[in-house]
Amino acid sequence: MPNLDQPLTVIDDWVEGGVVRGASAAVWLSDEIVAVRHAGTARAGQAVDDATLFALASVSKPFTAALTMRVLERHALSLDTPVVALVPEFGGSADPFDEDALPQLEALRDRITIRQLLCHVSGLPENIGVKRLRLRDKPPLERMLDVMCGLPLQSAPGEELRYSNVGYGVIARFIERVSGVPFHEAMREDLLAPMGLADVVIRPDEPDLSRLSHTDDPASPGTDIESYNSAYWRDLGIPWAGLYATTSDVLRFACSFMPGQGRVISDDAASEMTTDQTGGVPGGVNSANVHWASGRWGLGWEVAGDKPRHWTGTLRSPRTWCHWGQTGTLVWVDPDRQLGLAVFGNRTVQTPWPLVPPRWSQLSDAIVRLADSQ
């Protein structure tokens, strides 16, 4: 078996060079985690270690998607169920005279399905926008979901890949309606606990606080709404970006979608989550200024495909599934090699430290190259 520890030493260089204050990485090969490395500090006076919980940001989305699949299977519902059938308040823009609402798009609203929300082709915007809701007012999650359910469409359903946090807010409302319990409770009881993911946490409580890594370069720094670090943010537990976890447990979760691994959803559901569900329509992630002529996304997981200059590098299989988060978190799995990597830093990509230069890509290529050499 190749020694996959060596490529991970690059995270020491990141810390020593002042790129990021703390980092953690783990590698999976065949049926197990074969290498783990930590560097730097999680917070003042505390080194990153096996127990450190990083803010996952958007790496939370595949967890929410997996919970959705679990709820669908338990209640014998279809991915192609129209959202309005289960979330009636999604049936129309909150303000029919909203200057952003286009009647020709809103007329298509009742066609949007659960599948389209999960793979970002619903046509919903990426975020709420400050004119509709201000974080400084400390709105509760339920208020956020109310607003998200009434936001006007920006494109026709199925027409383009439009990465959307809003879509995952609507998904959370769907989960609550069908399961009959709050989203946070459903996440803990129906997904994290059955999968034995003790080091994936939503709404961290007192015993977890000493394990949390402090995220540098957050939004609203120094305020009581500071993203990722404030008590308000942690307690929100937003379905699109609210989880905290270790690299090892996130990697175990990501690798559970490979054949033969233990999981709480069916093989068919796992396949749909990790293969393109968009039909390769164009689009991308607006906030990151990323656009692809042929975007590919599964249900929750991004599918790497042949996307150029990609965060997962140049050597991984096109079938690789992955996700990255605004807090400097990345996880990917190459099913052809039975190989996976989770690498987290505790600095947001407001300054794109993992991408310029392409640190994530270079590390990913080094892992693949070494695995292929044996």
Secondary structure by P-SEA (a helix, b strand, c coil): ccccccccaaaaaaaaacccccbbbbbbccccccbbbbbccccccccccccccccccccaaaaaaaaaaaaaaaacccccccccccccccccccccccccccaaaaaacccccaaaaaacccccccccccccccccccccaaaaaaaaacccccccccccccccaaaaaaaaaaaaaaacccaaaaaacccccccccccccccccccccccbbbbcccccccccccccccaaaaaacccccbbbbcaaaaaaaaacccccccccccaaaaaaaccccccccccccccccccccbbbbccccccccccccccccccccccccccccccbbbbbbccccccbbbbbbccccccccccccaaaaaaaaaaaaaaaac
